[in-house]
Amino acid sequence: MKILLLEDDIPLNKAIKKVLEFDHHTVDTFIDGENMIEAIDQGYDLYILDINVPRISGLELLDLILHKNDQARVIMISSNTDVQSLETAYALGCVDYLKKPFHITELRAKINRLKLSREHLASTISLKVESDPLAKKERRLLNLLLDNLSLVVTYEMIENYVYENKRMSMDALRALMRRLRSKLSDDIIENIIDEGYTISTISNASNEDREKSITQKMEALEEENRLLKLEKEVLLKKSTTDA
């Protein structure tokens, strides 16, 4: 996944980046909300935002990101224990929230859950020739369509995400779409004239063992996250008792 991280605690910023890159993610980091704004449209799969950062708060940036793309996935992190901040973040549309201090494994579990959700949808789609895999832009276009299932993916969204905010000609997009469609076993992509494309339905004829495996992984991640929260509560109680 291509991830944008905004965290003004430099040691934590570096630690998160190192761990996520170890998990084979691409991570761009920022410590200042204002400096991050120009990068918002660079085709990120996920945004991880600290609420309390210099100049522009994470909540303001969350609102800006979702105003540009209401299907963007954003995880908020903060040392703020104010319930109102949590309610505001969820009301604006973040997909998850972490309170400091947290174990980085907890963040990894949340990211893996989002990744598995997409992989579950992708697992229901088959290629005509398995030995002819999707190229980078073809894969990013399919992922964008899956992330916005049953919604119209506009030309602007494709330019921002698939072409990473570089200029996209309609001829290039049509050629890319032809290549993608030619590799898929089923004709699932619909052209919405003068707007973009959509995937409205996906065949239910998927491999049952593969679905079971994905479900088991999701359950394992949920259990891991639950145990981490319990561990954090125990540590917090211990620190309070010691004080």
N, C-alpha and C positions, 0 to 999 in steps of 0.2 A: 504494500500500500504506500501511497505517497502522502506523507503526513506533515502538517504544519504545527509546530509547537511554539507556544508563547508562554514563557516562564521567566520572570525577572530574577529568580533565585539562581544565580549562575551555576553553582555546584549541582543543584537539582536538575537544571536545564541540561548540563553536560551528561549527567548520569542517565537521564531518560533517553537522550539521543543515543548514547552508547548502547543501551540495552535494546532499544527498538531497531537500531541498525544491525545488531547481532541477530535479531529476528528477521532480517532481510527486508526491512522497510526502508524507504527513502525518507529522510527527515530533514526539513528545513527549520532552523530555530531562530527565534527572536526574543529579545528581552524588553522591548518597548512597543506599546500598542500602536503608536503613530507610525513607526518604521515598518510595521507589519502590513499596513493597509494596502500598499501597492502590490503585495504578493497574494492578496485574497483570491484573485482570478487565475491563479496559476495551475488549475486543474488538480486540486487536492482531493484525496479520498476521505480524509479525516482531518479535523481541526481539534487540537487540544489547547485550551485557553485557560490561563490563570486569570481570575477575576481582578485581583489587585495588582495591576501593573502600571508603570508610569504613563502619563499623558492621556491615554484613552483606555477605559476599563474593559475588562473582558466581556462584561455584559453588553456594553455598547457595540463591541466588535461582533459578538454573537448576533445581535439584532441586525447589524450591517450585512453579515454573511448570509443570514437567512432571508434578508430582503432581496439579495441578489439571486439566491438559489434556495428556495424553501425546502428542498430535499437534502441539503447539506447535512453531514453528520458531525456533530460537535460534542466533545466531552469537556466539561468545565472542571477546573481544579481550584481550590482556594482554602486558605486557613480560616476563612470567615465562617463562624458557626451560626451566623444569623439566619434563621429560618426563612426570612423574607428574601434573602439573596438566592437561596435554593429554590423557592417558589417562583421567583422571577426568571431564573435560568430555565426551569422546566416550562414555564408559561411562554417564554420566547421560542422554545423549541429544541433545547439541547437534548441529546439522546441519553446522556448519563452524566454523573456528577461525582467527584471525589473530594473528600475533605482531608486536608493535611493534619497530621502526618499520615502518609499512606505508604504501603509497601509497593514497590514498582511492579511486583508480580500481580498485584491487584489491577493495576492499569493494563498490564499485558493481557490479563484474563478478559477485561472489558473489550479490548481491541480485537482479540481473537474471536469473541462472541459476534462482533459485527462482521468480521471476515467470514466466519462460518455461515452466517445468514446469507451472504451473497453467494458463497460456494454452494449452499443448498439449492438456490435457484439455478445457478450455473450447471449443477449436476443433472438437471432435468433437460438440458439442451445437449444434443449430440451433433457431432460433425459428420459430414458425408465421408470424409477420409481422415481417420484418426492420425495418420502419418503426415497430414498437412495441417499443422497447428495454426492458430491465429497469430498474426503479426501484432506488434505492440499497439498500433493505432486501432486495429480491428478489435483487439481484446479490450481496450479502454472504451471504445464505442459500445460494445456489448455490455460491459460493466455499468456504464452510464445508463443504458436503457433498462437494465435489471434493477438498478437502484431507484429508478423512477417508474416502476412497473405500473401500467395502466394510465400513466400520465404522458403528456406530450413533452418530449425532449426537444427544446428549441435549437435553432441553428446557433444562437449565441451560446447556449450551454455547451454545445459540441465544440465550438471554437475555443471556449475557455478551458474545458476539461481534456478533450481528446488532443487538440492542437496546442494545449498549454498556453493559451492566450496569444498565440502567434496567428498572423493573418491566414484565414482559410477561404479559399475560393469555392464556389458552389460546384464547379467541375471536379475539384479535388474531392469534395465531400461525396458527390454522386459516385465517383470511381471507388472510393473507400467503401461505400455502402454496397455497391455491386460485388466487391470482393468478399465482404463479410457474408452477404446473403448466399453467395455461391458456395461457401464452405459449410453452411448450416444445413442439417438434414431437413428441417421443417421451415416453411415460409411463415415466420412468426413476426416479422418486422413490418409495420404498416406505415406508409407515407402519408403524412398529414400536410396537404398542399399549402404552401406558403408559410408553414409554421415549423415543421420538423418531422420527427419520427416517434413511434411508440411501439411497445410490445404490450398487447392487450391480454393475450392468453398464452399459457405455456402448457404443453402436453403433460398429462399426469402419468404417462407411460415412462416412469423412471425406475431405476434399479432399486429394489426394496432393500437389499443388503447395504447399498451405499447410503440410503436415507437413514437406515437404522444406525449406521456408523456415525453419521453426522449428528443424529439425535443424542447418541451416547456421549460424543465429544462436548455437545452443548451442556448436557447434564453434568459432566465432569467439571466444566468451567464454572457452572453455577455453584457446585459444591465447593470448589476451590475458593471462589469469591466469598462464600458464606464463612468458610473457615478463617480466611484472612481478616474478615470483619470481626469475628469473635476474638482472634488473636490481638487485634488492635484495641478492642474494648478491654481485654485483660491487662494489656500494657498500660493503657490510660488509667485504669483503676489502681494498678500497682504504683504508678508514678504519683498519683494523688495521695495514696496511703503513705508512701515514703516521705512525701512533703510534710 
